[in-house]
Amino acid sequence: MYFQPLQSRLNASIFISALYFMVWGVMVFISPSLLHSVVVEEKNTPIVFWDFMGIITFMLGVVLLIASFNPFKHWLIILLASLFHVGMITGFLAGFKMGMFNNVYLPFLFFNHIIWLIPNAYVLYLVYRRNLDTDDMLIDTFNSNQYPLALFDTTDGRNIGDLADQEQLLLVFLRHFGCPFCKESLLQLQEHRAQLESRGITIVLVYMVNDKIAQEYLSQYGLQDLAQVSDPEEIFYKSFRLRRGSFIQLFGIKVWARWISLGWRKRLFNTKPEGDVTQMPGIFLLQEGRITKQFVHKSVADKPDYTIFLD
C-alpha cells in the first residue's frame, strides 16, 4: 500500500513519454513534411533522415510503454532511454561545434530529448529511493529473532543452524553471477579454498538464483561441490544486514576503475546478470553460530582478503 501512489506516478510519467514518442514516430514516418515546419527547416534535412528518426523514436516509445507497466522492474529500460537522450544531445553539441548542425535543430533536440531527461531522472531517483526504503523494511523484518539461522537450509538439505553449531562457517554472500567482481571473488575462493578448509572452515556460498543456474557458473571455478544456499528472495542477505547498493557503491569512480582494470588484466567482463544487480555482497565467519569476523563491502569493487579469516 505504501508504494501504490508512487507506482501510479511512475506509471503515468513513463506512459506519457511512451505515448509521445510512439505518436511522434508514426507522424514523422507517415508525413515527414508535417514536422518540418515544427521542428526544423525542411531544406536542411533529407527525408531519409526523418524516416530513420521516426522508426527509432517509435521503437523507443514501445520499450518505454513496456516499462510503464512496472517501472521498478524495468528501470534499466528507463536508464538506457536516458542514456540515448544524453547521447543525442552530446552528438548534436559535437556536430554543432564541427559545423555539421546549426540552430534550426534546437527545437527538435529540445522537444525530443532535453525535456525528457527531467522526468526520467525523477523516475530513476524514485526507483532508487524505493529500493533503499524497501531495504530498511526488509532488514528490520528479517534481522529479528523470528529468522534465526535454523530457518535456512543448504541446497543439499543441511540446516545452516545445525552446521553453525558444529563447525566454523564462512558464509560468502555473492554478487550476481554476471558481475566481474563476483567472478574475481570466486577466483580468490578457488585460490584460498584449501587453506580455509585445512583450518576446519566450511565454506557456504549464498546466491540469488536457483541452484541449477548456480552450478553452471560455479563449475567453471571448481566450486560446485561447496555447500550452497539459494536465496532468490534475498531473505538470508537481509538477515545479515546486507543492503542494496547506493549509486556510488554501484557506479562510483572506484567501480569504473576496477571494472576497466579487471577487463584489461584478467579478462573478466560483465555478462548476463543472474540475480539482483543492486545487491551488495559480504563475507561472515561464524563460530558457534556467532559472527567472529566479517568483510562487508563498502563498494562492489572492494576486493575481499580471504586471508583475514585464516588467523
C-alpha positions as semicolon CSV with decimal commas, in nm:
position;residue;x (nm);y (nm);z (nm)
1;M;0,000;0,000;0,000
2;Y;0,285;0,236;0,086
3;F;0,424;0,228;-0,269
4;Q;0,096;0,234;-0,462
5;P;0,077;0,618;-0,506
6;L;0,444;0,618;-0,605
7;Q;0,386;0,336;-0,852
8;S;0,094;0,527;-1,007
9;R;0,303;0,842;-1,058
10;L;0,582;0,645;-1,220
11;N;0,342;0,455;-1,446
12;A;0,179;0,779;-1,563
13;S;0,509;0,957;-1,625
14;I;0,657;0,676;-1,833
15;F;0,327;0,612;-2,015
16;I;0,302;0,976;-2,126
17;S;0,658;0,972;-2,262
18;A;0,593;0,639;-2,438
19;L;0,277;0,775;-2,599
20;Y;0,458;1,091;-2,710
21;F;0,741;0,903;-2,882
22;M;0,510;0,649;-3,048
23;V;0,282;0,921;-3,190
24;W;0,579;1,135;-3,295
25;G;0,745;0,840;-3,466
26;V;0,433;0,744;-3,660
27;M;0,361;1,103;-3,770
28;V;0,715;1,162;-3,891
29;F;0,732;0,831;-4,076
30;I;0,393;0,883;-4,248
31;S;0,429;1,254;-4,321
32;P;0,779;1,395;-4,261
33;S;0,687;1,731;-4,411
34;L;0,426;1,784;-4,139
35;L;0,700;1,800;-3,876
36;H;0,949;2,002;-4,078
37;S;0,771;2,328;-4,014
38;V;0,754;2,250;-3,643
39;V;1,098;2,119;-3,554
40;V;1,340;2,210;-3,832
41;E;1,357;2,378;-4,170
42;E;1,280;2,131;-4,449
43;K;1,568;2,234;-4,674
44;N;1,827;2,140;-4,410
45;T;1,723;1,778;-4,362
46;P;1,677;1,495;-4,616
47;I;1,358;1,286;-4,593
48;V;1,554;0,967;-4,524
49;F;1,686;1,123;-4,202
50;W;1,334;1,175;-4,071
51;D;1,229;0,825;-4,179
52;F;1,516;0,685;-3,974
53;M;1,442;0,908;-3,676
54;G;1,072;0,817;-3,695
55;I;1,149;0,445;-3,670
56;I;1,399;0,488;-3,387
57;T;1,164;0,715;-3,194
58;F;0,870;0,477;-3,235
59;M;1,082;0,187;-3,106
60;L;1,184;0,400;-2,809
61;G;0,816;0,460;-2,735
62;V;0,740;0,086;-2,750
63;V;1,008;-0,011;-2,496
64;L;0,902;0,275;-2,267
65;L;0,543;0,151;-2,293
66;I;0,664;-0,186;-2,162
67;A;0,849;-0,012;-1,880
68;S;0,542;0,194;-1,786
69;F;0,361;-0,115;-1,655
70;N;0,630;-0,174;-1,392
71;P;0,899;0,097;-1,372
72;F;1,054;-0,064;-1,063
73;K;1,117;-0,387;-1,254
74;H;1,212;-0,223;-1,585
75;W;1,419;0,065;-1,451
76;L;1,707;-0,041;-1,677
77;I;1,495;0,047;-1,984
78;I;1,443;0,398;-1,844
79;L;1,814;0,430;-1,774
80;L;1,901;0,324;-2,130
81;A;1,643;0,569;-2,268
82;S;1,806;0,846;-2,065
83;L;2,149;0,748;-2,197
84;F;2,003;0,758;-2,550
85;H;1,884;1,116;-2,490
86;V;2,222;1,213;-2,348
87;G;2,393;1,055;-2,650
88;M;2,175;1,251;-2,892
89;I;2,239;1,578;-2,708
90;T;2,614;1,510;-2,694
91;G;2,616;1,418;-3,063
92;F;2,438;1,741;-3,153
93;L;2,680;1,951;-2,949
94;A;2,978;1,779;-3,110
95;G;2,823;1,822;-3,457
96;F;2,738;2,183;-3,383
97;K;3,099;2,252;-3,287
98;M;3,222;2,091;-3,609
99;G;2,970;2,287;-3,819
100;M;2,755;1,984;-3,910
101;F;2,443;2,120;-3,736
102;N;2,303;2,467;-3,678
103;N;2,042;2,632;-3,458
104;V;1,746;2,511;-3,665
105;Y;1,780;2,170;-3,498
106;L;1,735;2,309;-3,147
107;P;1,353;2,268;-3,134
108;F;1,387;1,902;-3,234
109;L;1,661;1,849;-2,974
110;F;1,461;2,024;-2,703
111;F;1,122;1,856;-2,754
112;N;1,254;1,505;-2,821
113;H;1,550;1,481;-2,585
114;I;1,627;1,760;-2,341
115;I;1,287;1,791;-2,171
116;W;1,255;1,412;-2,121
117;L;1,572;1,392;-1,914
118;I;1,391;1,564;-1,625
119;P;1,104;1,313;-1,576
120;N;1,340;1,023;-1,647
121;A;1,581;1,143;-1,380
122;Y;1,288;1,181;-1,139
123;V;1,168;0,827;-1,210
124;L;1,515;0,681;-1,162
125;Y;1,554;0,872;-0,836
126;L;1,221;0,741;-0,705
127;V;1,315;0,385;-0,801
128;Y;1,648;0,434;-0,627
129;R;1,484;0,570;-0,311
130;R;1,221;0,297;-0,315
131;N;1,492;0,029;-0,321
132;L;1,669;0,186;-0,023
133;D;1,345;0,229;0,174
134;T;1,243;-0,128;0,096
135;D;1,582;-0,248;0,221
136;D;1,527;-0,077;0,556
137;M;1,193;-0,252;0,598
138;L;1,330;-0,591;0,491
139;I;1,629;-0,568;0,723
140;D;1,405;-0,467;1,015
141;T;1,185;-0,767;0,939
142;F;1,438;-1,038;0,865
143;N;1,708;-0,927;1,108
144;S;1,485;-1,031;1,401
145;N;1,470;-1,336;1,624
146;Q;1,194;-1,468;1,401
147;Y;1,454;-1,551;1,132
148;P;1,737;-1,747;1,301
149;L;1,996;-1,949;1,110
150;A;1,791;-2,263;1,168
151;L;1,533;-2,142;0,914
152;F;1,782;-2,171;0,628
153;D;1,897;-2,490;0,456
154;T;2,165;-2,566;0,203
155;T;2,067;-2,691;-0,142
156;D;2,157;-3,046;-0,036
157;G;1,926;-3,033;0,268
158;R;2,164;-2,949;0,554
159;N;2,043;-2,700;0,812
160;I;2,255;-2,386;0,847
161;G;2,173;-2,356;1,219
162;D;2,297;-2,710;1,287
163;L;2,608;-2,657;1,075
164;A;2,688;-2,332;1,257
165;D;2,668;-2,509;1,595
166;Q;2,901;-2,786;1,485
167;E;3,153;-2,617;1,257
168;Q;3,315;-2,287;1,164
169;L;3,120;-2,150;0,870
170;L;3,240;-1,897;0,617
171;L;2,923;-1,752;0,464
172;V;3,011;-1,592;0,131
173;F;2,722;-1,377;0,004
174;L;2,787;-1,329;-0,367
175;R;2,702;-1,056;-0,615
176;H;2,501;-1,156;-0,923
177;F;2,687;-1,413;-1,132
178;G;2,729;-1,183;-1,433
179;C;2,933;-0,936;-1,227
180;P;3,312;-0,929;-1,290
181;F;3,371;-0,861;-0,919
182;C;3,176;-1,178;-0,833
183;K;3,392;-1,370;-1,079
184;E;3,705;-1,228;-0,917
185;S;3,577;-1,331;-0,573
186;L;3,518;-1,687;-0,697
187;L;3,872;-1,696;-0,836
188;Q;4,003;-1,588;-0,494
189;L;3,796;-1,858;-0,324
190;Q;3,938;-2,112;-0,565
191;E;4,287;-1,995;-0,465
192;H;4,232;-1,997;-0,087
193;R;3,987;-2,285;-0,055
194;A;4,245;-2,546;0,052
195;Q;4,388;-2,315;0,322
196;L;4,045;-2,231;0,460
197;E;3,931;-2,593;0,471
198;S;4,260;-2,703;0,632
199;R;4,170;-2,472;0,924
200;G;3,839;-2,654;0,967
201;I;3,634;-2,383;0,798
202;T;3,331;-2,490;0,595
203;I;3,264;-2,255;0,305
204;V;2,898;-2,182;0,228
205;L;2,814;-1,987;-0,087
206;V;2,495;-1,778;-0,086
207;Y;2,347;-1,658;-0,415
208;M;2,025;-1,515;-0,560
209;V;1,936;-1,773;-0,826
210;N;1,825;-2,135;-0,825
211;D;2,090;-2,400;-0,772
212;K;2,078;-2,528;-1,133
213;I;2,182;-2,190;-1,270
214;A;2,443;-2,154;-0,996
215;Q;2,601;-2,491;-1,079
216;E;2,671;-2,376;-1,435
217;Y;2,875;-2,084;-1,303
218;L;3,039;-2,250;-1,003
219;S;3,161;-2,547;-1,207
220;Q;3,377;-2,306;-1,408
221;Y;3,577;-2,244;-1,088
222;G;3,565;-2,595;-0,944
223;L;3,344;-2,476;-0,658
224;Q;3,025;-2,664;-0,745
225;D;3,075;-2,910;-0,457
226;L;3,078;-2,642;-0,185
227;A;2,778;-2,603;0,047
228;Q;2,532;-2,356;-0,103
229;V;2,223;-2,159;-0,009
230;S;1,985;-2,046;-0,283
231;D;1,823;-1,719;-0,173
232;P;1,626;-1,565;-0,465
233;E;1,413;-1,355;-0,226
234;E;1,733;-1,225;-0,057
235;I;1,594;-1,302;0,290
236;F;1,925;-1,453;0,404
237;Y;2,108;-1,144;0,272
238;K;1,881;-0,914;0,474
239;S;1,920;-1,124;0,789
240;F;2,290;-1,028;0,776
241;R;2,203;-0,663;0,707
242;L;2,336;-0,668;0,352
243;R;2,171;-0,384;0,161
244;R;2,123;-0,291;-0,198
245;G;2,398;-0,059;-0,310
246;S;2,379;0,318;-0,337
247;F;2,462;0,488;-0,667
248;I;2,824;0,549;-0,557
249;Q;2,863;0,190;-0,435
250;L;2,740;0,055;-0,768
251;F;2,862;0,312;-1,022
252;G;3,126;0,525;-0,847
253;I;3,469;0,614;-0,989
254;K;3,632;0,328;-0,799
255;V;3,387;0,082;-0,954
256;W;3,459;0,201;-1,307
257;A;3,837;0,200;-1,249
258;R;3,835;-0,155;-1,110
259;W;3,591;-0,271;-1,379
260;I;3,828;-0,149;-1,653
261;S;4,126;-0,300;-1,470
262;L;3,962;-0,643;-1,438
263;G;3,868;-0,642;-1,804
264;W;4,216;-0,538;-1,914
265;R;4,428;-0,756;-1,682
266;K;4,211;-1,062;-1,609
267;R;3,962;-1,060;-1,898
268;L;3,672;-1,051;-1,654
269;F;3,373;-0,875;-1,807
270;N;3,006;-0,814;-1,733
271;T;2,786;-1,089;-1,872
272;K;2,414;-1,166;-1,839
273;P;2,301;-1,071;-1,487
274;E;2,186;-1,368;-1,276
275;G;2,041;-1,217;-0,959
276;D;1,974;-0,870;-0,822
277;V;2,231;-0,636;-0,982
278;T;2,196;-0,385;-0,696
279;Q;2,251;-0,629;-0,406
280;M;2,575;-0,582;-0,210
281;P;2,791;-0,882;-0,115
282;G;2,958;-0,971;0,214
283;I;3,156;-1,243;0,394
284;F;3,100;-1,365;0,752
285;L;3,292;-1,616;0,963
286;L;3,064;-1,789;1,215
287;Q;3,178;-1,985;1,518
288;E;2,919;-2,150;1,740
289;G;2,656;-1,956;1,547
290;R;2,811;-1,614;1,617
291;I;2,993;-1,378;1,382
292;T;3,361;-1,362;1,476
293;K;3,498;-1,191;1,163
294;Q;3,345;-1,023;0,863
295;F;3,417;-0,836;0,544
296;V;3,130;-0,610;0,440
297;H;3,181;-0,437;0,106
298;K;3,163;-0,058;0,104
299;S;3,169;-0,075;-0,275
300;V;3,100;-0,359;-0,519
301;A;3,460;-0,305;-0,636
302;D;3,610;-0,387;-0,294
303;K;3,842;-0,687;-0,313
304;P;3,794;-0,916;-0,011
305;D;4,104;-1,050;0,162
306;Y;4,026;-1,413;0,247
307;T;4,349;-1,445;0,446
308;I;4,196;-1,246;0,734
309;F;3,976;-1,549;0,804
310;L;4,282;-1,773;0,842
311;D;4,422;-1,602;1,154
